[in-house]
């Protein structure tokens, strides 16, 4: 190798790209989570388990981005022969911690999606599907952490190319990545059928489907990341060739969180631009759960779905995707009876006077 080529290779680094992508995407996901929490707390006035879980996932995503930047500082994205051995050990420690935190963040993000679906779609079939998927995701998440965490015994054997007492890396990485992709597809398919059964304008239905199908974009990123794993393992230059897998992992994780938050921001958008998401062009409720409560049916809190929807969304579940007025005009010709209306008025009056109105039953999608 000539001195000129050696100097060029020594100076070559993907660290600026790794750092830029890590910062940009974690900032985007953090902003989305902050806006989600603001919407839920100040506009919808309800904080749910899905909000708590996505917040935890975001904290872990920040840790993943920080560790990825540290990896780049200690040699990731540079050619292996020019990485100081001391720095190489530090980079590998960051890689080990990053892998565990990344997997945990992915699992918690999926849990947040499923909790959201269970709150939004009360149909028995959807509830069962989400319940069993939750159990499966939690179980696989725990198994996955053990597989990755104890792939090498002792941990001092943890190297980019594991040998000896280590489980071969490529099958492990392929297994975890493929399982993540499969579970992603399973989760993002769940809301499609319930949304298609909603009796509303085609334009609104398409908008809802687009919101819930944003997650498939993350699946595409996961497939791109999967294609980088083989190169990162079967290589004589692991610090350089693992750069792609590292920054695609950051992109995938933060895009998943971003996709989980975007559908929940409709009340905020409607508050800032009131007519943008209105279906009738007239002034509608801004998304506060207190607005339009007097129009809610008397069966608030009971398992009675909108007429004509086999797996329907409760009328009180539509506050955030559509105002109560919008949903009622779309819901298969539903009209409350005189008795329902009288009971409804009594319930609202009594509960309002006690300050115990259940806002959580009104929040649908955030």
C-alpha positions as CSV (number, residue, x, y, z in Angstrom):
1,X,0.0,0.0,0.0
2,X,1.5,3.3,-1.0
3,X,1.8,6.1,1.5
4,X,-0.7,8.2,-0.4
5,X,-3.3,5.5,-0.3
6,X,-2.6,4.8,3.4
7,X,-3.0,8.5,4.2
8,X,-6.3,8.6,2.3
9,X,-7.7,5.6,4.0
10,X,-6.6,6.9,7.4
11,X,-8.4,10.2,6.8
12,X,-11.5,8.6,5.4
13,X,-14.4,8.6,7.9
14,X,-18.1,8.2,8.0
15,X,-18.4,9.8,11.4
16,X,-19.9,13.1,10.1
17,X,-22.7,11.2,8.4
18,X,-23.3,9.0,11.4
19,X,-23.4,12.0,13.8
20,X,-25.7,14.0,11.5
21,X,-28.2,11.3,11.0
22,X,-28.2,10.4,14.7
23,X,-28.9,14.0,15.7
24,X,-31.5,14.8,13.0
25,X,-33.7,11.8,13.5
26,X,-33.6,11.8,17.3
27,X,-34.5,15.5,17.3
28,X,-37.5,14.8,15.0
29,X,-38.7,11.9,17.2
30,X,-38.2,13.9,20.4
31,X,-40.3,16.8,19.0
32,X,-43.0,14.5,17.9
33,X,-43.2,12.9,21.4
34,X,-43.2,16.3,23.1
35,X,-46.1,17.5,20.8
36,X,-47.9,14.3,21.5
37,X,-47.7,14.7,25.3
38,X,-48.7,18.4,25.0
39,X,-51.7,17.4,22.9
40,X,-52.7,14.6,25.3
41,X,-52.2,16.7,28.5
42,X,-53.4,20.2,27.5
43,X,-55.9,19.6,24.7
44,X,-57.3,16.0,25.2
45,X,-56.5,16.2,29.0
46,X,-55.8,12.5,29.2
47,X,-52.4,10.7,29.5
48,X,-52.6,7.0,28.7
49,X,-50.4,4.0,29.0
50,X,-49.5,4.3,25.3
51,X,-48.2,7.8,26.0
52,X,-46.1,6.6,28.9
53,X,-44.6,3.7,26.9
54,X,-43.7,5.9,23.9
55,X,-42.0,8.3,26.3
56,X,-39.9,5.5,27.7
57,X,-39.1,4.4,24.1
58,X,-38.0,7.9,23.3
59,X,-35.7,8.1,26.2
60,X,-34.1,4.8,25.0
61,X,-33.9,6.2,21.5
62,X,-32.0,9.2,22.8
63,X,-29.6,6.8,24.5
64,X,-29.2,4.8,21.2
65,X,-28.3,8.0,19.3
66,X,-25.8,9.1,22.0
67,X,-24.2,5.7,22.0
68,X,-24.0,5.7,18.2
69,X,-22.3,9.1,18.3
70,X,-19.8,7.7,20.9
71,X,-19.2,4.7,18.7
72,X,-18.3,7.1,15.8
73,X,-16.0,8.9,18.2
74,X,-14.2,5.7,19.2
75,X,-13.7,4.4,15.6
76,X,-17.0,3.4,14.0
77,X,-17.0,4.6,10.4
78,X,-13.2,4.5,10.1
79,X,-11.1,1.8,8.6
80,X,-10.2,-0.8,11.2
81,X,-6.4,-0.9,10.8
82,X,-6.3,2.8,11.7
83,X,-8.4,2.5,14.9
84,X,-6.4,2.6,18.1
85,X,-6.9,-0.7,20.1
86,X,-7.9,1.2,23.2
87,X,-10.6,3.1,21.3
88,X,-11.7,-0.1,19.6
89,X,-12.5,-1.7,23.0
90,X,-14.5,1.4,24.0
91,X,-16.4,1.2,20.7
92,X,-17.3,-2.4,21.2
93,X,-18.6,-1.7,24.7
94,X,-20.8,1.0,23.2
95,X,-22.0,-1.4,20.5
96,X,-22.9,-4.0,23.1
97,X,-24.9,-1.5,25.2
98,X,-26.4,0.0,22.0
99,X,-27.7,-3.4,20.8
100,X,-29.5,-4.1,24.0
101,X,-31.1,-0.6,24.3
102,X,-32.1,-0.6,20.7
103,X,-34.0,-3.9,21.0
104,X,-35.7,-2.7,24.2
105,X,-36.8,0.5,22.5
106,X,-38.2,-1.4,19.5
107,X,-40.2,-3.6,21.8
108,X,-41.6,-0.7,23.9
109,X,-42.5,1.2,20.7
110,X,-44.6,-1.8,19.5
111,X,-46.3,-2.1,22.9
112,X,-47.3,1.6,22.6
113,X,-48.9,0.9,19.2
114,X,-50.9,-2.0,20.5
115,X,-52.1,-0.2,23.6
116,X,-53.2,2.6,21.3
117,X,-55.2,0.2,19.1
118,X,-56.8,-1.4,22.1
119,X,-58.0,2.0,23.3
120,X,-59.2,3.1,19.9
121,X,-60.8,-0.1,18.5
122,X,-63.2,-1.7,21.0
123,X,-64.3,-4.5,18.7
124,X,-63.9,-7.9,20.2
125,X,-61.8,-9.3,17.4
126,X,-59.3,-6.4,17.4
127,X,-59.1,-6.5,21.2
128,X,-58.2,-10.2,21.2
129,X,-55.6,-9.7,18.4
130,X,-54.0,-6.9,20.2
131,X,-54.0,-8.8,23.5
132,X,-52.2,-11.8,22.1
133,X,-49.8,-9.7,20.1
134,X,-49.0,-7.8,23.3
135,X,-48.2,-11.1,25.0
136,X,-46.1,-12.2,22.1
137,X,-44.2,-9.0,21.8
138,X,-43.3,-8.9,25.5
139,X,-42.3,-12.5,25.5
140,X,-40.1,-12.2,22.4
141,X,-38.6,-8.9,23.7
142,X,-37.4,-10.7,26.8
143,X,-36.1,-13.7,24.9
144,X,-34.4,-11.3,22.4
145,X,-32.6,-9.5,25.2
146,X,-31.2,-12.7,26.6
147,X,-30.1,-14.0,23.2
148,X,-28.2,-10.8,22.4
149,X,-27.1,-10.1,26.0
150,X,-25.6,-13.5,26.6
151,X,-24.4,-14.3,23.0
152,X,-20.9,-14.4,24.3
153,X,-19.7,-16.0,27.6
154,X,-17.7,-14.4,29.0
155,X,-18.6,-11.0,27.6
156,X,-15.0,-10.2,27.0
157,X,-15.3,-12.4,23.9
158,X,-17.7,-9.9,22.4
159,X,-16.2,-8.9,19.0
160,X,-17.5,-7.7,15.6
161,X,-16.9,-11.2,14.4
162,X,-17.8,-13.6,17.2
163,X,-16.0,-16.9,17.5
164,X,-15.2,-19.5,20.1
165,X,-17.8,-19.4,22.9
166,X,-20.0,-16.9,21.1
167,X,-23.2,-17.7,19.1
168,X,-22.5,-16.9,15.4
169,X,-23.4,-13.2,15.0
170,X,-25.0,-13.3,11.6
171,X,-27.8,-15.8,12.5
172,X,-28.5,-13.9,15.7
173,X,-28.7,-10.5,13.9
174,X,-30.8,-12.0,11.1
175,X,-33.2,-13.6,13.6
176,X,-33.8,-10.5,15.6
177,X,-34.1,-8.3,12.6
178,X,-36.5,-10.6,10.7
179,X,-38.6,-11.0,13.8
180,X,-38.8,-7.3,14.2
181,X,-39.9,-6.9,10.6
182,X,-42.5,-9.6,10.9
183,X,-44.0,-8.2,14.1
184,X,-44.0,-4.7,12.5
185,X,-46.1,-5.9,9.6
186,X,-48.5,-7.8,12.0
187,X,-48.9,-4.7,14.1
188,X,-49.4,-2.2,11.3
189,X,-52.0,-4.5,9.6
190,X,-54.3,-4.5,12.7
191,X,-56.1,-1.2,12.2
192,X,-56.7,-1.5,8.5
193,X,-59.9,-3.7,8.6
194,X,-61.6,-1.6,11.4
195,X,-60.9,1.6,9.6
196,X,-62.2,0.2,6.3
197,X,-65.5,-0.7,8.0
198,X,-66.1,2.8,9.2
199,X,-69.0,4.4,7.4
200,X,-67.6,7.8,6.5
201,X,-66.6,9.8,3.5
202,X,-64.0,8.2,1.3
203,X,-61.6,11.1,1.7
204,X,-61.7,10.8,5.5
205,X,-61.3,7.0,5.3
206,X,-58.2,7.4,3.1
207,X,-56.8,10.0,5.5
208,X,-57.3,7.6,8.4
209,X,-55.7,4.7,6.5
210,X,-52.7,6.9,5.6
211,X,-52.2,7.9,9.3
212,X,-52.3,4.3,10.5
213,X,-50.2,2.9,7.6
214,X,-47.3,5.3,8.2
215,X,-45.7,2.4,10.1
216,X,-45.1,0.5,6.9
217,X,-42.6,3.2,6.0
218,X,-40.6,1.9,9.0
219,X,-40.8,-1.6,7.6
220,X,-39.1,-0.5,4.4
221,X,-36.3,1.1,6.5
222,X,-36.0,-2.2,8.4
223,X,-35.6,-4.1,5.2
224,X,-32.8,-1.7,4.1
225,X,-31.1,-2.2,7.5
226,X,-31.4,-5.9,7.1
227,X,-29.5,-5.7,3.8
228,X,-26.5,-4.1,5.6
229,X,-26.1,-6.8,8.3
230,X,-24.2,-9.4,6.1
231,X,-21.7,-6.8,5.0
232,X,-21.1,-5.8,8.6
233,X,-20.4,-9.3,9.8
234,X,-18.5,-10.9,6.9
235,X,-15.8,-8.3,6.6
236,X,-12.1,-7.7,7.3
237,X,-12.9,-4.0,8.0
238,X,-15.7,-4.2,10.6
239,X,-15.5,-0.7,11.9
240,X,-16.0,0.7,8.4
241,X,-18.6,-1.8,7.2
242,X,-20.7,-1.7,10.3
243,X,-21.4,2.0,9.9
244,X,-24.4,1.4,7.6
245,X,-26.1,-0.9,10.1
246,X,-25.6,1.5,12.9
247,X,-27.1,4.6,11.3
248,X,-29.9,2.7,9.7
249,X,-30.8,1.4,13.2
250,X,-31.0,4.9,14.5
251,X,-33.2,5.9,11.5
252,X,-35.5,2.9,11.9
253,X,-36.0,3.4,15.6
254,X,-36.7,7.1,15.5
255,X,-39.0,6.8,12.5
256,X,-41.0,4.1,14.3
257,X,-41.5,6.5,17.2
258,X,-42.4,9.4,14.8
259,X,-45.0,7.2,13.1
260,X,-46.5,6.3,16.4
261,X,-46.9,10.0,17.3
262,X,-48.1,11.6,14.1
263,X,-51.7,10.1,14.2
264,X,-52.2,11.5,17.7
265,X,-51.5,15.1,16.7
266,X,-54.9,15.8,15.0
267,X,-56.3,17.8,17.9
268,X,-53.3,20.0,17.9
269,X,-53.5,20.6,14.2
270,X,-57.2,21.3,14.4
271,X,-56.6,23.8,17.2
272,X,-53.9,25.6,15.3
273,X,-55.7,25.4,11.9
274,X,-59.4,24.8,12.8
275,X,-60.7,24.3,9.2
276,X,-57.9,22.2,7.9
277,X,-59.2,18.8,9.0
278,X,-62.9,19.7,9.2
279,X,-65.1,17.4,7.0
280,X,-67.8,19.9,6.5
281,X,-65.9,23.2,6.2
282,X,-67.7,24.6,9.2
283,X,-66.3,25.2,12.7
284,X,-66.1,22.1,14.7
285,X,-64.8,21.1,18.1
286,X,-61.2,21.8,18.7
287,X,-60.6,18.3,20.1
288,X,-61.0,19.0,23.8
289,X,-62.8,16.2,25.4
290,X,-65.1,18.6,27.2
291,X,-66.4,20.0,23.9
292,X,-69.4,18.3,22.5
293,X,-69.9,16.0,25.5
294,X,-73.6,16.9,25.7
295,X,-74.0,15.2,22.3
296,X,-72.6,11.8,23.5
297,X,-75.0,8.8,23.7
298,X,-76.3,7.5,27.0
299,X,-74.4,4.3,26.7
300,X,-71.1,6.0,27.6
301,X,-68.8,3.4,29.0
302,X,-70.8,0.4,27.8
303,X,-69.8,-2.0,25.1
304,X,-72.2,-0.8,22.4
305,X,-70.7,-0.1,19.0
306,X,-71.9,2.2,16.2
307,X,-74.7,0.6,14.2
308,X,-73.5,-1.1,11.1
309,X,-69.9,-1.6,12.2
310,X,-69.0,-5.1,13.0
311,X,-65.7,-4.0,14.6
312,X,-66.8,-0.4,15.1
313,X,-65.2,2.4,17.0
314,X,-67.4,3.7,19.9
315,X,-68.8,7.2,19.2
316,X,-66.9,8.4,22.3
317,X,-63.7,7.0,20.8
318,X,-63.6,9.4,17.9
319,X,-62.9,12.7,19.6
320,X,-59.4,13.0,18.3
321,X,-59.7,11.8,14.8
322,X,-63.1,13.5,14.2
323,X,-65.3,15.7,16.3
324,X,-68.3,14.0,17.8
325,X,-70.6,15.8,15.4
326,X,-68.5,14.5,12.4
327,X,-68.6,10.9,13.6
328,X,-72.3,10.9,14.3
329,X,-73.0,12.2,10.8
330,X,-71.0,9.3,9.4
331,X,-72.0,6.5,11.7
332,X,-74.5,4.5,9.7
333,X,-77.4,6.8,10.3
334,X,-77.1,6.5,14.1
335,X,-79.6,8.7,16.0
336,X,-80.0,8.5,19.8
337,X,-83.5,7.8,21.0
338,X,-85.4,10.3,23.1
339,X,-84.8,8.2,26.2
340,X,-81.1,8.0,25.3
341,X,-81.0,11.8,25.0
342,X,-82.7,12.3,28.3
343,X,-80.4,9.8,30.1
344,X,-77.4,11.4,28.4
345,X,-78.3,14.8,29.7
346,X,-78.8,13.5,33.2
347,X,-75.4,11.6,33.1
348,X,-73.5,14.7,31.9
349,X,-75.1,17.0,34.5
350,X,-74.4,14.6,37.4
351,X,-70.9,13.8,36.3
352,X,-70.0,17.4,35.6
353,X,-71.2,18.5,39.0
354,X,-69.0,15.9,40.6
355,X,-66.0,16.6,38.3
356,X,-65.7,12.9,37.5
357,X,-66.3,12.9,33.8
358,X,-64.2,10.0,32.3
359,X,-62.2,11.8,29.8
360,X,-60.2,8.7,29.1
361,X,-63.2,7.1,27.5
362,X,-63.3,9.9,25.0
363,X,-59.8,10.0,23.9
364,X,-59.4,7.9,20.7
365,X,-56.1,8.3,19.1
366,X,-53.6,10.1,21.2
